[in-house]
């Protein structure tokens, strides 16, 4: 047998082995299930700091657990407040979410802000309140004037490092969320937030959820 024929046979065998390995890899990859995604509408609420808690509910008081939220360690408290906007319009029974934070913050949907007379509410990630509007907060024991802290929370996704690796994204990246159905929409700027304790979970506000008919659809896709 000539050396040319031998080289041809060897090359053919190598190509066959490479194809087989590639096929096995693809089969293995296709059997890996995507992480389970939960998408939720986040109603208007308040995050409160220690100093404002003391004024609104009394020195040394603590938030009273009412029910757990999807992300472990977070909860809806029994405590509520009243928020007063610039034109003396108000929303009562504004729920406080725990645990306490370093600074107080109000998260509203756009329609909530309009109702209060706050027309310039910015879209921000939680905690980014510099330069945002303020409001008067009334509790059972006192009143707090927030100089800033009223925002419309940007749509975002919480995920663990393993889930981030699955989607090949990093903290601060933006993803897309497709909601199917008769009122289907695609959200183009879903902010990625990564934490070891997080579970895969998209938060949108009630305006966004109503616009896409979130409660009516089972067609949901999160992608890079």
Secondary structure, DSSP 8 states (H G I E B T S, - for coil): --HHHHHHHHHHHHHHHHHHHHHHHHHHHHTS-----EEEEE-SEEEEEHHHHHHHH-TT----EEEE-SSTT-EEEEEEEEEE-TTS-EEEEEEEEEEEESS-EEE--HHHHHHHT-TT--EE-TT--TT-EEEEEE-SS-EEEEEEEEEEE--EEEE-HHHHHHHT--TT-EEEEEE-STT-EEEEEEEEEE-TT--SEEEEEHHHHHHHTGGG---EEEE-
